[in-house]
Amino acid sequence: MKLIFLISFLSTYLSLPIIIKNAIKKKYFAETGGRNSHTGFIPNIGGLAIFFSFFISSILIYYYIPQTNQFIIIFFGSCCM
């Protein structure tokens, strides 16, 4: 179980700089002003790294802990929606 959390952490830690670099390259920024409190350009797709890590850890839990199969199937279905 600790290995699954470690893999989840590492997948977030390693994929976040890649996603942020691509966000900067393709100019996916949160706009300043209005209701936002940002003072500079903030990439707004950093949640993809967290989702990716949660997805990877869910797949690992599905294969290594058989009691959670029903929850994982529901989770995968909701992610596809």
C-alpha positions in Angstrom: 0.0 0.0 0.0 2.9 2.4 0.8 4.3 1.7 -2.7 1.0 2.8 -4.3 1.1 6.1 -2.4 4.8 6.6 -3.4 4.0 5.9 -7.0 1.1 8.4 -6.9 3.3 11.1 -5.3 6.1 10.5 -7.8 3.8 10.6 -10.8 2.5 14.0 -9.6 5.9 15.3 -8.7 7.4 14.3 -12.1 4.4 15.2 -14.4 3.6 18.6 -12.9 6.7 20.4 -14.4 6.0 18.8 -17.8 2.4 19.9 -17.7 3.3 23.4 -16.5 6.0 23.8 -19.2 3.4 22.8 -21.9 0.9 25.2 -20.4 3.3 28.0 -20.7 4.3 27.0 -24.3 0.6 26.8 -25.4 -0.4 29.8 -23.3 -3.0 28.2 -21.1 -3.1 30.9 -18.3 -5.6 32.1 -15.8 -6.6 35.6 -16.7 -5.8 38.4 -14.3 -8.4 40.8 -13.1 -12.1 40.3 -12.5 -12.8 37.8 -9.9 -9.3 36.2 -9.9 -6.8 37.3 -7.3 -3.8 36.4 -9.5 -1.3 39.2 -10.1 0.7 37.3 -12.8 0.2 34.6 -15.3 -0.7 31.3 -13.6 -1.0 28.1 -15.7 -4.5 26.7 -15.0 -4.1 23.1 -16.1 -2.0 21.9 -13.1 -5.0 19.8 -12.0 -4.3 17.4 -14.8 -1.2 16.2 -13.0 -3.2 15.5 -9.9 -5.9 13.8 -11.9 -3.3 11.7 -13.7 -1.7 10.7 -10.4 -5.1 9.8 -8.9 -5.9 7.7 -12.0 -2.6 5.8 -11.9 -3.0 5.1 -8.2 -6.6 3.9 -8.7 -5.4 1.5 -11.4 -2.8 0.2 -9.0 -5.3 -0.2 -6.2 -7.6 -2.0 -8.5 -5.0 -4.7 -9.3 -3.4 -5.0 -5.8 -6.4 -4.7 -3.5 -9.3 -6.8 -4.9 -11.9 -5.7 -2.3 -12.1 -2.2 -4.0 -13.1 -3.4 -7.4 -16.6 -2.1 -7.3 -15.5 1.4 -6.2 -12.8 1.6 -8.9 -15.3 0.5 -11.7 -17.6 3.3 -10.6 -14.7 5.8 -10.5 -13.5 4.8 -14.0 -17.1 5.2 -15.3 -17.4 8.6 -13.8 -14.0 9.7 -15.3 -15.1 8.7 -18.7 -18.2 10.9 -18.5 
